[in-house]
Amino acid sequence: MANLQDVATRAGVSKVTVSKVINNYESVSPATREKVLRVLQEMNVHASDLKRSKDNSMMIGMLMPLGDKTGNRFGMGILGGAEAKALEKDYFIVIGNTGSSEREMKVAAKMLQRDVDGLVLFSVSNEQKGRHLEELINQRVPVVLVDQRLDEFPAHVVRGDNFTGALKLIDHLIELGHQHIGCISLDPARRATYADRIKGYRIGLLNAGVPVIDSHYQEVGNGVTVYAATQKLLQAKPQPTAIFVTQPTMLMNVVKAVQEQGLKIPEDISIVVFDEQYAFLPDEYQDFFTSINQSAKLIGSMAIEILCQQLADPGLQYQEIVLPGVMSIRKSSGPVPVRKA
């Protein structure tokens, strides 16, 4: 007896689309519904037989670096939002722990062997584009990327507005009178997320007529720790009066380096950060840092929504959903200090 995959292959749609047609989901486009029903008739397959088939998994695979400290809280928020939306759509989430391109490819292959209906990828980096994602697209696997835009690659994306968020933080510091603003970031080549935040930092300075000083930008990685990068930044001439931290897990090491220089926050130096709500902070620093906060839960929820739309309509035009963050001005940013010459 023909199964869901047989019908889906012949109709040129996903397996879950066939399932939605036979279960009368309204989210399937009329053209796609008609095509599936025509194939069912041609193959002499009854919908009731397919409904009884164990072939209907209604599962979505989600790949993310669970052991990655740089994104764990943010990733858990994405997972929470995705799981809630999936349950609403009658799907279950299957989680795959990744950490490298090779492992991600293996985990994705294992999930597809177990008939997941689509994939949500949180762990994709610039280094992983190309062969891996190209294979998924060639296999007509429904895919949605979260928190990572991959230039020159056609895929549905749900992410935060990293450029505008960074721009708002820099504008805030400039309004307070700061002219010497440092930046601590991870390698922008790793993720478009960091590249967009650094771009917002630089454009914010240029828009205000503030020169971009090379020594005011310090990059973490390749053996350079957050603490060491912050130390080097504080030795720059002129010394920054404010620091933009692009990643929340770097925050407390930046604070440690600042305090060891005898500087107080914000009296001597201001600090702003992206996604403070996902940082590991001691009690005295709760609700302390000026930040742009993104809703990881909303990103995860929207990723499942787009995936379900794609499953219902495989010809869905590629979408890039950009969600704005919320600016929270708190105690860590203040007027530019008056320093002795």
N, C-alpha and C positions, 0 to 999 in steps of 0.2 A: 504493500500500500504506500502511495506517495506520502511524504511528510512535508512539514513546513518548508524545509530547505529546498526540496525539489520544486515546490511551487514558487518560492522566492527566486530561485535561480532562473527559472523559465520566464518569470515576469520581470526580471531585472530589478527587483526591489529587495529590501532586507527581510529577514525572517519575521522580525517583530511587526513589520508593516502588514504582512499576510495575517498575522495574529490579530492585529487591530481591525482589519477588514472583516474577518469572520466573526469578531466579537462586537462589530458595529460601533467602533470608536468614531466619534465625530471629527477627530483631529486629522483624519486621512483626507487628502484632497480628492475631489470627485474623479479627476482623470486617473489617479493612481488606484482608487477603489474599482473603477470600471476595468482597468487593466488586469487587476488581480482576479476579479470575478470572471473575466473572460478566460483567463488561464485555468481557473478551477473548472470551468465548464468544459474546456478543451481536454483537460486531463481526466475528466469524469470523476472529480474528487468532491466529496460532500463536506461541507463546513463542519458538520457534527463529528465526522471522523477526525478531523484535524484538532478539534477542541479536546478530544479525548487523548490526543497524542502527547507523549512525554517529551516530544521535541520542542515544546514551547517553554523556553527557560525563563523569560522575563527577568533576566539578570543583566546588570551593567557592571563592567569592570572599571575599577578606579585605581590608577597607578600613581603612587606618591612615595617620597623618601621618608618613611616613618622614623628612621634613625637619624635624620638630618637635623641637627640642633638649630640650623639657620632658618628653618621654616616650619618647625614642628607644631608650635601653637597656631600659627597661621594655617598650616595644613589641616590641623584638627578642626579648625573652624570651617574650612572649606568642606571637609568630610561631613561634618554635622549638617551643614546646609544641604549638601547633596543627598545625604541619606533621608532627610525629612521629605525633600521633594520627590525622591524616587519612590518612597513608600506611598506618597499621595498619588503617584502615577501607577501603582501596583507593580513596582519593580523592587528587586533587592540589589544591594551593592556588594560586589565582591572586591576586596581590597588586595592590591599587590604592592609589596614593599620594594622600592627600587633605590638605586643610588648611582647607577652608571648606565651608559647607553646599552652596553652589552646585556646587563641584567634586565633592563627595561624591555628589551627585545624578547628575551626569553620568557619573562613573565607575561607579556602581551600574547605571545604565541600560545602559552599554556592556557590562558583565559579563553582565547578563541577556540582552542581545541575542546573546551568545555562549553562552547556555544553561548558565550555572553553575546548580547545583542548590540553592544557598542562599548566604546572606551572613552573615559575621561582621563586626560593626562595632565597631572600637576607637575611632574618631575622633569619635563622636557626642557633642555637648555639649548643655547645656540650650537653647542658642540654636538648635539644629538640630531640635528635636522639632516635631511638627505635620505639616506638609504632606509632607515627605520620607518619614518613616517611615510615615505614614498611607497613602501611595501604595503602599509596599511591602507593607503588610499587606493592603490592598484587592486587590492583585494576587496574594495568597496566596503571597507569597515567604517561604520559611522564613528567619527572621532570629534571630540571637543577638547581644545587646549584651555587650561586655566592659568591665569597670572603670567602668561608668557606669549608674546607675539613673536612669530617666526617670519621674518621678512622673506619675501619671494616664495612663500610656501602656502598653498591654498588649504586653509583649515578654519573651522569655526573657532572663535576665541572669546573667552570672557575674562576680563582683567580690570584692574583698577586704573584710574587716570594718574599715572605716576608723574608725568610731565607737569600737569597743572598743579598737582599737590605740592611738588617741590617748588614750583614757581610761587605759590602762595606763601610757603614758609620763608623763602628768601625775601619776598616783598614785605612780609611782616617784620623781619629783622632790619631791613633798610628803613622802614617807617620809624623804627626805634632809634635810628641814627647810625647803625652799624655800616661801616665801609670796608672793613677787613673781615670777611666771612670765610672760614675754612670749611672743608668738606672731607669727611671720612667715608670711603665707599669700598665695596667689593668690586672685583674686575667687571667692567661693563661688557666685556666680550662674552662673559658667561651667560648673562641673561639680559634681554631687552629691558626688563624691569629696572635694573641698575642704570643702564644706558639712558633711559628716559628721565630718571631722577637726576642724574648728573647734567643732562641737557637742561633741565629746568633750573638747576643751580646756576649754570653758566649764563643762560638767557636772562635770568632774573638780575644778575649783576650787570650784564650788558645793557639791559633796558633802563637801568638806573644810572647808566654812565659810570659804573664802577669798574675799574680795570680787573681783569681776571689774572691773578698772580699764580704762576705755576706751583710754587711751593705751598700754596694754600689748599691744594688738592693732594690728598694722600690716599693711596690705594692699599688695601689689605689683600694678602695672598702671596703665593710664591715665597713663603718663609717669613713674610712681614706680618706681625701680629697687630691686632687692633691697638694694643697698648703702645707698641713701638711706633706705629703710624701716628698716633696722637702725640707722642713725645716729639716726634720730628715736626709735626704741624706747629706745636707750641714754641718751637725754636725758630720758626720762620720770621723773617723781617719784612714788613712790620708784623708783630704778633697779632693773630686774629683776636677779635673781641667777641666773636660768635662762631659756633661750629654747627654745621648741618650733618647729622648722622643718617645715612641712607637706609640702614638696616637695624631693626630694633635689638637684635641679639648682640650687637656691638656696643650698645649704649653704656652698660655698666663698666666696661673696660675703658671707655672714653672718660667716664666720670672719674675712675680711679686715677688715670694719668693726669687729669686736670687737677684733682685734689692734691696729688703728690707734688705739684708745682706750687702749692699754696694758694690756688685760685678758688674763689667762692662762686657758686652759681646762684643767682645771675649777677651778683654784685660786680664780679670781675670778668666774667665771661658768660655769655648766653649759650644755651644748647637747645636745638630743635631736632626733631626726629620723625621718621616715618613709622607709623604703626606702633606707637608706644604701648598700646593695649595688649600687644603680643610679646612684649619683653618680659623677662624674668626680673622683677624689681623687688627690693626690700620694702618693708612697710613705710619707711620714711619717704620713699619716692613714689608712692602711689598717688596718681592724679597730680603729678608734679611737672611733668614735661610737656611743653608745647609741642603739638604733634598733628599730623594728618593721619586720621585713622580710617582704614578701609574695613568694610564688612566682609570678612571671609565667608561668613554664613550665606550672605546674599550672592557672592560669587559662585559658591558651590551650588546653590539652588538654581541660579540662572544657567549654569553649565548643564544641569540635568534637563532643564526646560528646553534648551536649544537642542540637546541630544534627542529628546523625545520628538521634537519637531522634525529633526532630520530622519529619524526612524519612520515617522509617518509619511514623510515626503523626501525620498532620497535625492531628488533634484533640487532641494532647497538651496537657494543662493547663499554663498558663504557670508556669515555675519561676524562682525567684531563688536562685541558689546563692551563698552567702556563705562565703568561705574565710578562716579566721583566719590572722593573721600570727604570726611568731615573734619574741619579745622577746629582744634581745641587749643585756645590760648591759656596757658597756665603759668606756673611760677618760675619756670626755667629760663624764660626770656624777659629781658628788661632793657632799659635804655643803655646806650653805649657808655661804658665807664670812662671817667676822666683819669688818664694815666700820666704819671710824671714823665717828662722827657728823658 
